[in-house]
Amino acid sequence: MALDTTPLGHNVPLAERAYRIRRNALLMGEVQGQGYIGQALDIADVLAVSYFHAMTYRAEDPHWEGRDRFLLSNGHYAIALYAALIEAGIIPAEELETYGSDDSRLPMSGMASYTPGMEMSGGSLGLGLGIAVGIGLGLKRKNSASRVYTLFSDGELDEGSVWEAIMSAAHYKLDNLIAIVDVNNQQADGPSTQVMAFEPLVDKLEAFGWFVQRVDGNDMDAVVAAFDAAKSHPEAKPRMIVCDTKMGKGVPFLEAREKNHFIRVDAHEWQLALDALDAGRTA
């Protein structure tokens, strides 16, 4: 395994950050030979913008009270968030090789009690947005300027608890809450829109009282603009960014798989995936 632990400076292009997040995720996937790699590749651009453009935090002090909070509702995306936390310097790069192992701080589903920078434990879906509402209310009562971000998946729109949280956030006018929904149209039981139709999603969210934007989640400029608009929106309402993404983004043979919700990759294919990612970086 070729592990690059070279620290980067501050003026690094977001595209390079996203490349390194994808590469970290592939290297972790190689450790176990399987995982939620498709999601890590599709959401890397959003994570790059979150951690290297939008959010305030201290890598050396993950519990700093003044930090913005990032809640991973879809706990099976943990490999993606670990990849970002490693890139941000919150988790040492050397721990990448422990992914999914006994006693690792990087379990296959996110655990707040184990992992620096992990704000909530994942597993059961549909909980992150409700927890984010509670944290947002708490920050308001503390007169804190911090924001709470939460990432959840389109499959979680099946859950009634998500819609309760959507109503609550609007009711309490939580303008310190920025939610991101990853619309990759895949979940364990099939295409998300066929398991439980949720369109027209933007219209529904706006009707519930949110400021909503819909963007190509793999278009870095569009994602940056959406985060900036979410942070600067003047109305006292919560903000939602609907991100349409491509599973396996950056690795063409993974993008082309019909089903890649959970990927098992043959041993020789990990290097092929890394080579494809490198080729896209230099193209």
N, C-alpha and C positions, 0 to 999 in steps of 0.2 A: 504494500500500500504506500503510495507516494503522498506523504503528509506534509503540506506546506504550512509551517507555523510562523511565517514571516509577518510581522505586524505591518499594517498599512498606515499611512499618514491620514490626515483629516480630509484633504482635498482629493478624494478618490471618487471617480464617476460612479453614479448609482448603478449603471449597467455592470461595472466591474464588481460591485458589491453583490448584485444579484447573481452574477456568474459564480462567485465564490460561495454564496449560499447554496446554489444548486450543486456545486462540486462537493461541499461538505456533506450534503444529504446523500449523494451517490456513494461517497466513501463510507458513510455510516451504513447505508443499505448493503454494501459489500460485506460488512462485518457479519451480518445476519443472513445474507443471501436473499433477503426478501424485505418487504415493508411497504409503507404508504408513500412510495417514491413519486408516483404520478402527481399527488397533491403537493408534495414538496417542490417539485419542479414548476407546477402551475402557479404557486403562490409566492415564489421567490421575489418577484418584482415588487409586490405589495409589501413584503417584509423588508426589503431593502429601503423602500421609501419610508416605512414606519420607523425603522431604527436609525436611519442615516440622513433623514430629512425632517421628519415631523416631530418625533418624540424627544422629550427631555428626560435624561436619566444619567446616572453615574455608574460606569461599568465596574468601578472598584468598590461600589457600595450599593448592591442591588436593592437594599431595603431603605434607601434614602427617602425620607418622608416627602420631599418635594418632587419626587419622580412622577412621570406619567405612568399609568398602569396599562399593561397589555395583557388581556385575558384571552387565553386560547380555549374557546368553548369546545371546538372539535378536537378532543384530546388525541385522536389518532393522527393528527397533523404534528405531533410532538417532534418528529424527526425534522420537520421544516423549521420549527421554532428553535430547536437546538442548533441547527445550522446557522440561524441568524444570531443566536446568543454567543456562539463561538466566534462568529465574524465580528461581533460587537465587543469582544473581549470580556464578556461577563462569565463565560465558561472557558477554561483553558483548552486550547486546541488539542492538547495531548489526550484529553478525555474522549475525543471522537472515537478512538479505537475501542472504547468500553461499551459502546452503544448496545443496549439490550442485554448486557451481561449481568450475572448475579452481583449484587452490591454496587452496581453502577449508579451514578447520579443521573443517568440518561436512560430511564426505563422506556419501553416501547410506547406507553401511553403516559401523558404528562402528569407529574406528581409534584405539587407545590412543596411538599415536605422534603423532597429530595434535591430539587434542582434550583440553583440560583437563577433568578429572573423569571421563574414560572410562578405566576400569580394565583393560579387555581389548578386543582387536580381535575383531570379529564377522565373520560370513560363513558359514563352515561351522557347522551347528547341532549341538547336543548336547554342547558343550564347557564351557559356563559352570559347571555344577554341579561337574564334576571339578576345574576350576581353583579354584573356591571351597573345595573340600575341602583342596586344597594350601595355599591362603592361610590357611584356618582352622587347619590344623596349624602353620603357621609362626607365626601369632599366639600360639598356645598355647605354643610353645617360647620365645617372647620374653616370656612372662608378660604379654602385652598384654591390656588390657580391651576392646580394639576388637572389633567384630563384623564379619562379612562377610555381606552380603546378595547374593542373586542372583535375577534375574528370568529365567524361561524360559517357553516357550510349550507348550501342550498337544501341538502337533505334534512337539516334541522328545521326547516320551514314546515316540516310535517308535524312538529311538536306544538301542542297547545300552549306550553309554557313560554315558547318564543313569542307568540302573539300576545300573551298576557304582559310580557316584558315590553313589547312594542307599545302597548296601550299605556303602561305605567310610565315609561320614559317620557312620552308626550304629555301625560297628565302633570308630571312634575317639572316639565319644561327643562329637561336636563341638557342644556347647551354645552356641558362639559363631557358629553358622551359621543364618541364617534365609533359607529359600528361598521364592520366590513363583512359583507356576505360574499363568499366565493361560489359563484355560479359556474361550475364545471359540468353540470348536468350528468353527474354520475354518483350513485350511491350503491350500497351493497346489493340491493335488490333490483337494480337496473337504472335506466335513465331517470333522473330526479323528476323531470316534468311528467313522466308517465306513472311514476309511483304515486305522486300527489301533485296535481297541477297547481302551480302557484302564480302563474302569469294572469293578468299584467301586474308584475310585482311593484314597479315604480308607482303606478296609480294607487295600489293598495296602501303602500307605505305612506304616500303623501296624504291619503285620506285619513290615515291614523295620526297625522300631525307631525310628520318628520320632514326635515330638509333632505332631499334625496338626489343623488347623482348616479348615473349608470355609465360605466366606462369599460373599455377593453383593459382588463387587468394585467395584460402582458404588454401594454403600451406605456413605457415608463413616463413619458411626458404627460400623458393623460392621467396617470395615477398621481403624479406630483401635483398637477393642477387640481385634481379632485380633493386631495388632502388639504391643500392650501385653502380652497374654497370652503371646505368643511370647518377649518379652524377659524376662518374670518367671517363666516356667515353671521349677520347681525341679529337675526331673530332668536328669541329664547325658545329654541326647540332642539331636540336631539338630531343628530346627523347620521345618515346612512349612505355608504358608498357600495353600490352593487357592482361587483367586479366579474365580468365574463372572462373566464380563463380557459386555457387549453391544457388538459391533463398531459403530463409528460413533456411540457414545454422545454424546448432546447435540445431534446434528444429525439430526432425524427422517428426512429423505429419504435420508441415508446409512445410517441404521439399517435402513431398509426394503429396501435393496439385497440381492438374493439372494446375490451374490458380491461381496465387498468386501475380499478379501485384499490386493489391490493396486488402488488406485483411480486412474482417470483421470477428471478432472473438467473439464467444459467451462469456458471462461474466465469466463462470467457466473455460474457456479454457486459460485465461491469466495465471492463477496459474499453470495450466498444462504445459504451455510453459516455465514458469520460472523454474518449477521442472525439465523439460527435459534439459534445459540449464545447471542447476546445476549438473544434473547427468552426462552430457558430460564433465563437468569441472573436476569431480573427477574420471572419468573412466580411 
